[in-house]
Amino acid sequence: MQRRAQRDPSVKRLHRVLAGAAVVPAMLIVAGCSSDSGSDDGKDKAADRSASASASASPSPTVRAAVYKDLPEACDVLSKKTLDDLVPKAKSGKESQSEDISTRAGCSWDSLANNGVDGSQFRWLSVSMLRFESDTTRGAGDELAKEYYDKQVGDVQAAEGAEDTKSEPVTDTGDEATAVRYDLKKKEGTFKQQTVVARVENVVLTLDYNGAGLAGDKAPSADDLMKDAKKAAKEAVKAVTGSGGGKSSGGDAESGSPSKPASSSAPAKD
């Protein structure tokens, strides 16, 4: 009986069915793991593509464009009448050296009126202009000009060797203006220095005017010199604001190259 049971075909078939059934769950487990792993990779790749697309769509930084795009000819900002009044019989103005006259420009004049045995009267006049472009890193041109204006006024007030320094605001001369006066004693005599610093939008203008009585002549009136300096500064500012074609229509604009006060240009106001 035992030998017949071992040879019974039904027993062998039962063993094969059980063995096949044991294999199926293992295969399903492997397939399931493989399917889950592929799904996670797909999600990661989709997230990466979404982040990349979002970064590409981010807008470039913008800054308010600078109002004035160039400067007037420095030696032409004052009329002949004004020059005759402030520096009588002065020769043609001496233009300052500049690597870029659209950003930095200046001109100076001087005169010496000889009064014979009574001595002589000396006068010196200078106008300098500095224009600031807007820059996405440094800021809008008018804001940069404001920073320089404040520093320039402070530097004039702290001039080395200055005596009896006085400051006062000046009206109707650009967006803001300050007049500074002081005495400066030299071996030739006492020089009466008058300086007007003015800002119009993204341009800062500095006008220096001084006078002295030399070789025994009396010193000029500081009040008279300051009156002339203020008048000349106002005229020079008007030359900046009317510098044909130099004024931009304004609006937001992306910045070009950075603007540095000494030599480089870089964009005008809403």
C-alpha positions in Angstrom: 0.0 0.0 0.0 2.8 2.4 0.8 4.5 1.9 -2.5 1.2 2.6 -4.4 0.7 5.9 -2.4 4.1 7.1 -3.5 3.3 6.3 -7.1 -0.1 8.0 -7.0 -0.1 10.8 -9.7 -2.6 12.9 -7.8 -0.1 13.5 -5.0 2.5 14.8 -7.5 0.0 17.2 -9.1 -0.9 18.6 -5.7 2.8 19.3 -4.9 3.2 21.1 -8.2 0.1 23.3 -7.6 1.3 24.3 -4.1 4.8 25.1 -5.4 3.4 27.3 -8.2 1.1 29.1 -5.7 4.0 30.0 -3.5 5.8 31.7 -6.4 3.0 34.0 -7.4 3.0 36.3 -4.3 6.8 36.8 -4.5 6.5 37.9 -8.1 3.7 40.3 -7.3 5.7 41.8 -4.4 8.7 42.4 -6.7 6.5 44.0 -9.4 4.8 46.2 -6.9 8.1 47.5 -5.5 9.3 48.2 -9.0 6.2 50.1 -9.9 6.3 52.3 -6.8 10.0 53.3 -7.4 9.3 54.4 -10.9 6.4 56.6 -9.7 8.6 58.4 -7.2 11.3 59.1 -9.8 8.7 60.6 -12.1 7.4 62.9 -9.5 10.9 64.2 -8.6 11.7 64.9 -12.3 8.4 66.7 -12.7 9.1 68.8 -9.7 12.6 69.7 -11.0 11.2 70.8 -14.3 8.5 72.9 -12.6 11.1 74.7 -10.4 13.3 75.3 -13.4 10.5 76.8 -15.4 9.5 79.0 -12.5 13.1 80.3 -12.2 13.2 81.1 -15.9 10.0 83.0 -15.7 11.2 85.3 -12.9 11.3 89.0 -14.1 14.6 90.8 -14.3 15.1 93.6 -11.7 14.3 97.1 -12.9 15.1 100.6 -11.6 13.6 104.0 -12.3 15.4 105.5 -15.2 17.5 108.7 -14.7 15.8 111.9 -16.1 18.8 113.6 -17.7 20.9 111.5 -20.2 23.6 114.0 -20.8 25.1 117.4 -19.7 25.3 120.8 -21.4 28.6 122.2 -22.6 30.2 123.3 -19.3 31.8 126.5 -20.7 28.4 127.5 -22.2 26.2 127.3 -19.1 26.7 130.9 -18.2 25.8 133.9 -20.5 28.4 136.4 -21.6 26.7 139.1 -19.5 27.0 137.0 -16.4 30.6 136.2 -17.1 31.4 139.9 -17.7 29.8 140.8 -14.3 31.5 138.0 -12.3 34.9 137.8 -14.0 35.4 141.0 -15.9 37.5 140.7 -19.1 38.1 137.0 -18.4 39.5 135.0 -21.2 37.6 132.0 -22.6 36.8 129.4 -20.0 39.1 126.5 -19.3 37.3 123.2 -19.7 38.0 120.5 -17.1 39.4 117.2 -18.3 36.9 114.4 -18.3 36.9 110.8 -19.6 33.1 111.2 -20.3 31.7 114.7 -20.6 28.1 113.3 -20.6 28.7 112.2 -17.0 31.3 114.7 -15.6 32.0 118.2 -17.0 33.4 121.5 -15.7 34.7 124.9 -16.7 36.6 127.8 -14.9 37.3 131.4 -15.5 39.5 134.0 -13.8 40.3 137.7 -14.0 42.6 140.2 -12.5 41.6 143.9 -12.6 44.7 146.1 -12.0 43.9 149.3 -10.1 47.5 150.6 -10.2 48.9 151.8 -6.9 45.6 150.8 -5.2 46.3 147.2 -5.9 44.1 144.8 -7.9 40.9 142.8 -7.7 41.1 139.0 -8.4 38.1 136.9 -9.3 37.8 133.1 -9.9 34.7 131.3 -11.0 34.1 127.5 -11.6 31.2 125.4 -12.5 31.3 121.6 -12.3 28.5 119.1 -13.0 28.2 115.4 -12.2 25.4 113.2 -13.6 24.4 109.9 -12.1 22.8 107.0 -14.1 20.4 104.5 -12.6 21.7 101.1 -11.8 19.8 98.0 -10.7 22.4 97.3 -8.0 23.2 100.9 -6.7 19.7 102.5 -7.2 18.0 105.2 -9.1 20.0 108.1 -10.5 18.3 110.8 -8.5 18.8 108.9 -5.3 22.5 108.5 -6.0 22.7 112.2 -6.9 21.0 113.1 -3.5 23.6 111.1 -1.7 26.4 112.9 -3.5 24.7 116.3 -3.0 24.6 115.8 0.8 28.3 114.7 0.9 29.4 117.6 -1.3 27.7 120.1 1.0 29.3 118.5 4.0 32.7 118.6 2.3 32.4 122.3 1.5 31.3 123.2 5.0 34.4 121.4 6.3 36.9 122.9 3.9 40.4 123.0 5.3 41.5 126.5 6.5 38.0 127.9 6.3 37.1 130.7 8.7 33.7 132.1 9.6 31.8 129.5 7.7 28.0 130.1 7.1 25.4 128.1 5.2 22.0 128.8 3.9 19.4 127.1 1.6 18.9 128.5 -1.8 15.4 128.7 -3.4 14.3 128.3 -7.0 17.6 126.5 -7.9 16.9 122.9 -8.9 15.3 120.4 -6.5 17.5 121.6 -3.7 20.5 123.9 -3.2 22.7 125.1 -0.4 25.0 128.1 -0.4 28.2 128.1 1.8 30.5 131.0 2.4 33.8 131.4 4.3 37.0 133.3 4.4 40.3 131.7 3.3 43.5 133.5 4.2 46.5 133.1 1.9 49.8 135.0 1.7 48.4 137.1 -1.2 45.4 138.2 0.9 42.0 137.1 2.3 39.8 135.3 -0.3 36.1 135.5 0.1 34.8 132.0 -1.0 31.2 131.4 -2.1 30.0 127.9 -3.1 26.5 126.9 -4.2 25.8 123.2 -4.5 22.5 122.4 -6.3 20.8 119.2 -7.4 18.3 118.8 -10.2 17.0 115.2 -10.5 20.1 113.1 -11.2 22.6 115.9 -11.7 24.6 117.7 -9.1 26.1 121.1 -9.9 28.7 122.9 -7.9 29.5 126.6 -8.5 32.5 128.1 -6.8 33.1 131.9 -6.8 35.8 133.8 -4.9 37.3 137.2 -4.9 40.2 139.0 -3.1 41.7 142.4 -3.0 45.4 142.1 -3.7 48.5 144.3 -3.4 46.7 146.7 -0.9 43.2 146.8 -2.5 40.3 146.2 -0.1 38.6 142.8 0.1 35.3 142.6 -1.9 32.0 142.4 -0.2 31.0 138.8 0.7 27.4 139.6 0.4 27.8 141.0 -3.1 29.8 137.9 -4.2 27.2 135.6 -2.7 24.4 137.4 -4.6 26.3 136.9 -7.8 27.1 133.3 -7.1 23.4 132.4 -6.4 22.3 134.2 -9.7 25.0 132.3 -11.7 24.1 128.9 -10.1 20.4 129.4 -11.0 21.4 130.2 -14.6 23.6 127.1 -14.7 20.8 124.8 -13.4 18.5 126.2 -16.1 21.2 125.2 -18.7 21.1 121.6 -17.3 17.3 121.4 -17.4 17.2 122.7 -21.0 20.2 120.8 -22.4 18.5 120.1 -25.8 17.4 116.5 -26.1 19.1 115.5 -22.9 15.9 114.9 -21.0 14.4 111.4 -21.1 10.6 110.8 -21.1 11.0 108.7 -18.0 9.5 105.4 -16.9 10.9 102.1 -15.6 13.9 100.9 -17.4 16.5 98.1 -16.9 19.9 99.4 -16.1 22.8 99.3 -18.3 26.4 99.6 -17.0 27.0 100.9 -13.5 27.6 104.6 -13.1 30.6 105.8 -11.3 31.0 109.5 -10.4 34.5 109.8 -11.8 34.3 108.5 -15.3 31.6 106.0 -16.3 28.0 106.2 -17.3 25.3 103.9 -16.5 19.8 105.0 -16.8 15.2 108.8 -15.7 12.4 109.2 -13.4 8.8 108.3 -13.5 
